[in-house]
Amino acid sequence: MSAAPWQYGLLGLPLAFVALPLYVSLPAHYAREYGLPLAQLGALLLGARCIDAVADPWIGRQADRWLRPGRWVAVMGGAAALMALCFAGLFFPVPQGGTALLAWAGALLVLGYLAYSVLAVTHQAWGARLGGAAVQQTRLVAWREGLGLIGVLAASVLMSQAGWGWTTALLLIGLLLSLLALRRVALPGPEQAPAPKPFGLAWRYPAFRRLLGVYALNGIAAAIPATLLLFFVRDRLQAPEWEAAYLLVYFAAAALALPLWLRAVARLGQARSWALGMALAIAGFIGVLGLEAGDRGLFLLVCAVTGAAAGADLAIPGAMLTRVVQRSGLAGHAEGSFFGWWTATTKLNLALAAGLALPLLQGLGYREGARDAASLQALTLCYALLPCLLKALALGLLWRCFGRDKDSL
């Protein structure tokens, strides 16, 4: 690689920057400004995300053909322009209400999500194609994900302080600077487009299937607390005014821990370092089980510990997938075919977390805003104990498949 890791990773910032408003702010914005029902907005977002997730493996397969000199600029530049236009159109819509606005938003969400996926999957496959040993690959992923955390924090501030005009303008600037930085990163690979790979190529390799299983279990475990965080803060801790502080501590701890996880990978290897991160997360969530209303400071400590553990989840699994591609003998030709399924699993994790945690919470007797002992116990068990159990399963599977020695992949 002829450029600094940050030049490769910079695109992670605007990608994270655009994701947060679409996931968090858009439903509330449309409900408040245009009077659209939340049920319709929820169905619209779910449908768009399902189309997006189904498309990821196909996008990954095509990324193997896009990743060559002279081709990637047109593809990624076009996807960036389309994503920015869709973002602007969603927050400055032409229709002002009713069915027309729903149709407008649905079309732009589908197009915007697909453009986002083209950028994200191609970017991940590019990083894998840069090759290198375990530490170098983990460093590349850490830069990409660390800059993504900065994007999340920047978006959260701008959404509330600067307005949608400035937010859109800064997104455009971020995308432009990121693509200019990416031009300085050498792109290994054939000049000519390779022959199309079989759609299910990645699934032929047992190491991929095992790693994806660990990643899915761990991802669901991580997504459940994210789904239930606001309920826990408002009802168990009774501290809604601390929500922003908890999020800030969590994301800041994840970013600050990335250099430490790089050192751990150099010393222990990828699988053992990831296992250590899982164990740290379990320890953090076990600490939640004893919290009561008013334990605001103690929960800050929990956010710091689990945020630091999340740094391992961000930096290591994607780098391990690169090692799987290298060991398969397909490096330089089929990274996208692997990362397309990987990103689809990431999105599926979020859906499964909500689909598992929310019905279970309701079945155990929890009601939003309730303060009775049974409801609060159900909330605590779903927020903390369920992720611990899933993390423990993921940890056991990881250790069995990859943790026996430092270079077991």
For each residue, the residues with C-beta under 8 A, 3 or more apart:
1: 5 8 130 132 185 186
2: 184 185 186
3: 7 8 181 184 185 186
4: 7
5: 1 8 9 139 140 143
6: 9 10 143 147 181
7: 3 4 10 181 182 184 185
8: 1 3 5 11 126 127 130 140 143 144 181 182 185
9: 5 6 12 127 140 142 143 144 145 146 147
10: 6 7 13 147 177 178 181 182
11: 8 14 15 119 123 144 175 178 179 181 182
12: 9 15 16 123 143 144 145 146 147 148 151
13: 10 16 17 147 148 150 151 154 174 178
14: 11 17 18 151 171 174 175 178
15: 11 12 18 19 116 119 120 123 148 151
16: 12 13 19 20 147 148 149 150 151 152 155
17: 13 14 20 151 152 154 155 170 171 174
18: 14 15 21 22 83 87 116 155 171
19: 15 16 22 23 116 152 155
20: 16 17 23 24 25 151 152 155 156 159
21: 18 24 25 26 87 91 155 159 167
22: 18 19 25 26 87 90 109 112 113
23: 19 20 26
24: 20 21 28 159
25: 20 21 22 28 29 159
26: 21 22 23 29 30 41 45 90 91 105
27: 30 31 38 41 42 45
28: 24 25 31 32
29: 25 26 32 33 91
30: 26 27 33 34 36 41 101 105
31: 27 28 34 35 36 37 38 41
32: 28 29
33: 29 30
34: 30 31 93 96 97 101
35: 31 97
36: 30 31 40 41 97 101 102
37: 31 40 41
38: 27 31 41 42
39: 42 43
40: 36 37 43 44 102
41: 26 27 30 31 36 37 38 44 45
42: 27 38 39 45 46
43: 39 40 46 47
44: 40 41 47 48 102 105 106 109
45: 26 27 41 42 48 49 109
46: 42 43 49 50 351
47: 43 44 50 51 106
48: 44 45 51 52 106 109 110 113
49: 45 46 52 53 113 347 351
50: 46 47 53 54
51: 47 48 54 55 110 113 114
52: 48 49 55 56 110 113 114 116 117 347
53: 49 50 56 344 347 348 351
54: 50 51 57 344
55: 51 52 58 59 114 117
56: 52 53 59 60 117 121 340 341 343 344 347
57: 54 60 61 199 337 340 341 344
58: 55 61 62 199 340
59: 55 56 62 63 114 117 118 121 122 336 340
60: 56 57 63 64 121 125 336 337 338 339 340 341 342 343
61: 57 58 64 196 197 199 336 337 340
62: 58 59 65 66 336
63: 59 60 66 67 118 121 122 125 335 336 339 340
64: 60 61 67 125 194 197 333 334 335 336 337
65: 62 68 71 193 194 196
66: 62 63 71 72 75 76 122 336
67: 63 64 71 72 122 125 126 129 187 189 335 336
68: 65 71 72 187 189 190 191 192 193
69: 72 187 191
70: 73
71: 65 66 67 68 74 75 193
72: 66 67 68 69 75 76 122 126 187
73: 70 76 77 179 183
74: 71 77 78
75: 66 71 72 78 79 118 122
76: 66 72 73 79 80 118 119 122 123 179 182
77: 73 74 80 81 179
78: 74 75 81 82
79: 75 76 82 83 115 116 118 119 122
80: 76 77 83 84 115 119 175 176 179
81: 77 78 84 85
82: 78 79 85 86 111 112 115
83: 18 79 80 86 87 112 115 116 119 175
84: 80 81 87 88 168 171 172 175
85: 81 82 88 89
86: 82 83 89 90 108 109 111 112 115
87: 18 21 22 83 84 90 91 112 168 171
88: 84 85 91 92 168
89: 85 86 92 93 94 104 108
90: 22 26 86 87 93 105 108 109 112
91: 21 26 29 87 88 164 167 168
92: 88 89 164 168
93: 34 89 90 96 101 104 105
94: 89 104
95: 98 100 101 103 104
96: 34 93 101
97: 34 35 36 100 101
98: 95 101 102
99: 102 103
100: 95 97 103 104
101: 30 34 36 93 95 96 97 98 104 105
102: 36 40 44 98 99 105 106
103: 95 99 100 106 107
104: 89 93 94 95 100 101 107 108
105: 26 30 44 90 93 101 102 108 109
106: 44 47 48 102 103 109 110
107: 103 104 110 111
108: 86 89 90 104 105 111 112
109: 22 44 45 48 86 90 105 106 112 113
110: 48 51 52 106 107 113 114
111: 82 86 107 108 114 115
112: 22 82 83 86 87 90 108 109 115 116
113: 22 48 49 51 52 109 110 116 117
114: 51 52 55 59 110 111 117 118
115: 79 80 82 83 86 111 112 118 119
116: 15 18 19 52 79 83 112 113 119 120
117: 52 55 56 59 113 114 120 121 343
118: 59 63 75 76 79 114 115 121 122
119: 11 15 76 79 80 83 115 116 122 123
120: 15 116 117 123 124 343
121: 56 59 60 63 117 118 124 125 336 339 340 343
122: 59 63 66 67 72 75 76 79 118 119 125 126 336
123: 11 12 15 76 119 120 126 127 144
124: 120 121 127 128 144 318 335 339 342 343
125: 60 63 64 67 121 122 128 129 335 336 338 339
126: 8 67 72 122 123 129 130 182 185 187 335
127: 8 9 123 124 130 137 140 141 144 318 322
128: 124 125 131 137 318 321 322 325 331 335 338 339
129: 67 125 126 187 188 189 331 332 335
130: 1 8 126 127 137 140 185 186 188
131: 128 136 137 188 322 326 331 332
132: 1 135 136 137 140
133: 136 137
134: 137 138 265 269 270 319 323 407
135: 132 138 139 262 265 266
136: 131 132 133 139 140
137: 127 128 130 131 132 133 134 140 141 319 322 323
138: 134 135 141 142 261 262 265 270 315 316 319
139: 5 135 136 142 143 262
140: 5 8 9 127 130 132 136 137 143 144 319
141: 127 137 138 144 145 314 315 316 318 319
142: 9 138 139 145 146 258 259 261 262 314 315
143: 5 6 8 9 12 139 140 146 147
144: 8 9 11 12 123 124 127 140 141 147 148
145: 9 12 141 142 148 149 258 314 315 318
146: 9 12 142 143 149 150 255 258 314
147: 6 9 10 12 13 16 143 144 150 151
148: 12 13 15 16 144 145 151 152 314
149: 16 145 146 152 153 251 254 255 314
150: 13 16 146 147 153 154 255
151: 12 13 14 15 16 17 20 147 148 154 155 174
152: 16 17 19 20 148 149 155 156 251
153: 149 150 156 157 248 251 252
154: 13 17 150 151 157 158 170
155: 16 17 18 19 20 21 151 152 158 159 167
156: 20 152 153 159 160 244 247
157: 153 154 160 161 162
158: 154 155 161 162 166 167 170
159: 20 21 24 25 155 156 162 164 167
160: 156 157
161: 157 158
162: 157 158 159 165 166 167 170
163: 166 167
164: 91 92 159 167 168
165: 162 168 169
166: 158 162 163 169 170
167: 21 91 155 158 159 162 163 164 170 171
168: 84 87 88 91 92 164 165 171 172
169: 165 166 172 173
170: 17 154 158 162 166 167 173 174
171: 14 17 18 84 87 167 168 174 175
172: 84 168 169 175 176
173: 169 170 176 177
174: 13 14 17 151 170 171 177 178
175: 11 14 80 83 84 171 172 178 179
176: 80 172 173 179 180
177: 10 173 174 180 181
178: 10 11 13 14 174 175 181 182
179: 11 73 76 77 80 175 176 182 183
180: 176 177 183 184
181: 3 6 7 8 10 11 177 178 184 185
182: 7 8 10 11 76 126 178 179 185
183: 73 179 180
184: 2 3 7 180 181
185: 1 2 3 7 8 126 130 181 182
186: 1 2 3 130
187: 67 68 69 72 126 129
188: 129 130 131 332
189: 67 68 129 332 333
190: 68 193 194 332 333
191: 68 69
192: 68
193: 65 68 71 190
194: 64 65 190 197 333
195:
196: 61 65
197: 61 64 194 201 333 334 337
198: 201
199: 57 58 61
200: 203 204
201: 197 198 204 330 334 337 338
202: 205 208 334 337 338 341
203: 200 208 209 341
204: 200 201
205: 202 208 209 324 328
206: 209 210
207: 210 211 324 327 328 409
208: 202 203 205 211 212 321 324 328 338
209: 203 205 206 212 213
210: 206 207 213 214 397 401 402
211: 207 208 214 215 317 320 321 324 401 402
212: 208 209 215 216 341 342 345
213: 209 210 216 217 397
214: 210 211 217 218 317 394 397 398 401 402
215: 211 212 218 219 317 342 345
216: 212 213 219 220 345 348 349
217: 213 214 220 221 390 391 393 394 397
218: 214 215 221 222 278 313 317 390 391 394 398
219: 215 216 222 223 313 345 346 349 353
220: 216 217 223 224 349 352 353 356 390
221: 217 218 224 281 386 387 388 390 391 394
222: 218 219 225 226 281 310 313 349 387
223: 219 220 226 227 349 350 352 353 354
224: 220 221 227 228 353 356 357 382 383 386 387 390
225: 222 228 229 232 285 306 383 384 387
226: 222 223 229 353
227: 223 224 353 354 357 358
228: 224 225 231 232 357 361 379 382 383
229: 225 226 232 233 243 246 383
230: 233 234 243
231: 228 234 235 236 361 366 368 379 383
232: 225 228 229 235 236 237 379 380 383
233: 229 230 236 237 239 240 242 243 246 299
234: 230 231 237 238 239 240 243 369
235: 231 232 238 368 369 370 371 375 376 379
236: 231 232 233 291 292 293 376 379 380 383
237: 232 233 234 242 291 293 294 295 296 299
238: 234 235 293 294 371
239: 233 234 242 243 294 296 299
240: 233 234 243
241:
242: 233 237 239 245 246 296 299 300
243: 229 230 233 234 239 240 246 247
244: 156 247 248
245: 242 248 249 300
246: 229 233 242 243 249 250 299 300 303
247: 156 243 244 250 251 303
248: 153 244 245 251 252
249: 245 246 252 253 300 303 304 307
250: 246 247 253 254 303 304 306 307 310
251: 149 152 153 247 248 254 255 307
252: 153 248 249 255 256 307
253: 249 250 256 257 303 304 305 306 307 308 310 311
254: 149 250 251 257 258 307 308 310 311 314
255: 146 149 150 251 252 258 311
256: 252 253 259 308 311
257: 253 254 260 261 307 308 309 310 311 312
258: 142 145 146 254 255 261 262 311 314 315
259: 142 256 262 263
260: 257 263 264 308 311
261: 138 142 257 258 264 265 273 277 311 312 315 316
262: 135 138 139 142 258 259 265 266 315
263: 259 260 266 267
264: 260 261 267 268 272 273 276 312
265: 134 135 138 261 262 268 269 270 273 315 316 319
266: 135 262 263
267: 263 264
268: 264 265 272 273 276 406
269: 134 265 272 273 405 406 407 408
270: 134 138 265 273 274 316 319 320 323 402 409
271: 274 275 320 398 399 402 403 408 409
272: 264 268 269 275 276 403 406
273: 261 264 265 268 269 270 276 277 312 316
274: 270 271 277 278 312 313 316 317 320 398
275: 271 272 278 279 395 398 399 403
276: 264 268 272 273 279 280 312
277: 261 273 274 280 281 309 310 311 312 313 316
278: 218 274 275 281 282 309 312 391 394 395 398
279: 275 276 282 283 395
280: 276 277 283 284 305 306 308 309 312
281: 221 222 277 278 284 285 305 306 309 310 313 387 391
282: 278 279 285 286 388 391 392 395
283: 279 280 286 287 305
284: 280 281 287 288 302 305 306 309
285: 225 281 282 288 289 302 306 384 385 387 388 391
286: 282 283 289 384 388
287: 283 284 290 291 298 301 302 305
288: 284 285 291 299 302 380 383 384
289: 285 286 380 384 385
290: 287
291: 236 237 287 288 295 298 299 302 380
292: 236 295
293: 236 237 238
294: 237 238 239
295: 237 291 292 298 299
296: 237 239 242 299 300
297: 300 301
298: 287 291 295 301 302
299: 233 237 239 242 246 288 291 295 296 302 303
300: 242 245 246 249 296 297 303 304
301: 287 297 298 304 305
302: 284 285 287 288 291 298 299 305 306
303: 246 247 249 250 253 299 300 306 307
304: 249 250 253 300 301 307 308
305: 253 280 281 283 284 287 301 302 308 309
306: 225 250 253 280 281 284 285 302 303 309 310
307: 249 250 251 252 253 254 257 303 304 310 311
308: 253 254 256 257 260 280 304 305 311
309: 257 277 278 280 281 284 305 306 312 313
310: 222 250 253 254 257 277 281 306 307 313 314
311: 253 254 255 256 257 258 260 261 277 307 308 314 315
312: 257 261 264 273 274 276 277 278 280 309 315 316
313: 218 219 222 274 277 281 309 310 316 317
314: 141 142 145 146 148 149 254 258 310 311
315: 138 141 142 145 258 261 262 265 311 312 318 319
316: 138 141 261 265 270 273 274 277 312 313 319 320
317: 211 214 215 218 274 313 320 321
318: 124 127 128 141 145 315 321 322 342
319: 134 137 138 140 141 265 270 315 316 322 323
320: 211 270 271 274 316 317 323 324 402 409
321: 128 208 211 317 318 324 325 338 339 342
322: 127 128 131 137 318 319 325 326 335
323: 134 137 270 319 320 326 327 409
324: 205 207 208 211 320 321 327 328 338 409
325: 128 321 322 328 330 331 334 335 338
326: 131 322 323 331
327: 207 323 324 409
328: 205 207 208 324 325 331 334
329:
330: 201 325 333 334 335 337 338
331: 128 129 131 325 326 328 335
332: 129 131 188 189 190 335
333: 64 189 190 194 197 330
334: 64 197 201 202 325 328 330 337 338
335: 63 64 67 124 125 126 128 129 322 325 330 331 332 338 339
336: 59 60 61 62 63 64 66 67 121 122 125 339 340
337: 57 60 61 64 197 201 202 330 334 340 341
338: 60 125 128 201 202 208 321 324 325 330 334 335 341 342
339: 60 63 121 124 125 128 321 335 336 342 343
340: 56 57 58 59 60 61 63 121 336 337 343 344
341: 56 57 60 202 203 212 337 338 344 345
342: 60 124 212 215 318 321 338 339 345 346
343: 56 60 117 120 121 124 339 340 346 347
344: 53 54 56 57 340 341 347 348
345: 212 215 216 219 341 342 348 349
346: 219 342 343 349 350
347: 49 52 53 56 343 344 350 351
348: 53 216 344 345 351 352
349: 216 219 220 222 223 345 346 352 353
350: 223 346 347 353 354
351: 46 49 53 347 348 354 355
352: 220 223 348 349 355 356
353: 219 220 223 224 226 227 349 350 356 357
354: 223 227 350 351 357 358
355: 351 352 358 359
356: 220 224 352 353 359 360 386
357: 224 227 228 353 354 360 361 382 386
358: 227 354 355 361 362
359: 355 356 362 363
360: 356 357 363 364 382 386
361: 228 231 357 358 364 366 378 379 382
362: 358 359 365 366 367
363: 359 360
364: 360 361 378 381 382
365: 362 374 375 378
366: 231 361 362 370 375 378 379 382
367: 362 370 375
368: 231 235
369: 234 235
370: 235 366 367 375 376
371: 235 238 375 376
372: 375 376
373: 376 377
374: 365 377 378
375: 235 365 366 367 370 371 372 378 379
376: 235 236 370 371 372 373 379 380
377: 373 374 380 381
378: 361 364 365 366 374 375 381 382
379: 228 231 232 235 236 361 366 375 376 382 383
380: 232 236 288 289 291 376 377 383 384 385
381: 364 377 378 384 385 386
382: 224 228 357 360 361 364 366 378 379 385 386
383: 224 225 228 229 231 232 236 288 379 380 386 387
384: 225 285 286 288 289 380 381 387 388
385: 285 289 380 381 382 388 389
386: 221 224 356 357 360 381 382 383 389 390
387: 221 222 224 225 281 285 383 384 390 391
388: 221 282 285 286 384 385 391 392
389: 385 386 392 393
390: 217 218 220 221 224 386 387 393 394
391: 217 218 221 278 281 282 285 387 388 394 395
392: 282 388 389 395 396
393: 217 389 390 396 397
394: 214 217 218 221 278 390 391 397 398
395: 275 278 279 282 391 392 398 399
396: 392 393 399 400
397: 210 213 214 217 393 394 400 401
398: 214 218 271 274 275 278 394 395 401 402 403
399: 271 275 395 396 402 403 404
400: 396 397 403
401: 210 211 214 397 398 408
402: 210 211 214 270 271 320 398 399 408 409
403: 271 272 275 398 399 400 408
404: 399 408
405: 269 408
406: 268 269 272
407: 134 269
408: 269 271 401 402 403 404 405
409: 207 270 271 320 323 324 327 402
